[in-house]
Amino acid sequence: MTQKPTSSPRAGGAAIALCAVLGVVVGTIAHQPSIGLVGGVAAGAAIAVAIWLRDRRRH
């Protein structure tokens, strides 16, 4: 007897990449691209962790 396949997991890598790019753009406007990059990566990582936790709870 086969089990029903589980739905595919979601990934948060796109959130990290998008937030990093947006952080650099916003940081460049504010004349602080390095801080923008760090902030963007941190925000993206937080979103990725939230996606992972939500996906983990879903299974």
C-alpha positions in Angstrom: 0.0 0.0 0.0 1.4 3.4 -1.0 1.1 6.5 1.1 -0.3 9.7 -0.3 2.7 11.9 -1.4 3.2 15.0 0.8 3.0 18.4 -0.8 6.3 19.9 -1.8 8.1 22.1 0.8 8.3 25.8 0.3 11.6 27.6 0.0 12.7 31.0 1.4 15.8 31.5 -0.7 14.0 33.9 -3.0 12.9 36.0 -0.1 16.6 36.3 1.0 17.8 37.3 -2.5 15.0 39.8 -3.1 15.4 41.5 0.3 19.1 41.7 -0.2 18.7 43.4 -3.6 16.0 45.7 -2.2 18.2 46.5 0.8 21.1 47.5 -1.4 18.8 49.8 -3.5 17.3 51.4 -0.4 20.8 51.7 1.2 22.2 53.3 -2.0 19.4 55.9 -1.9 20.4 56.6 1.7 24.1 56.5 0.8 24.7 53.4 3.0 24.6 50.4 0.6 26.5 48.1 3.0 24.0 48.7 5.8 21.2 48.2 3.3 22.6 44.9 2.3 23.0 43.7 5.8 19.5 44.8 6.7 18.1 43.2 3.6 19.7 39.9 4.2 18.5 40.0 7.9 15.0 40.7 6.8 15.1 38.0 4.1 16.4 35.5 6.6 13.6 36.3 9.0 11.1 35.8 6.2 12.7 32.6 5.2 12.6 31.3 8.8 9.0 32.2 9.1 8.2 30.4 5.8 10.1 27.4 7.1 8.3 27.3 10.4 4.9 27.7 8.7 5.8 24.9 6.3 7.0 22.7 9.1 3.7 23.2 11.0 1.8 22.3 7.8 3.1 18.8 7.7 
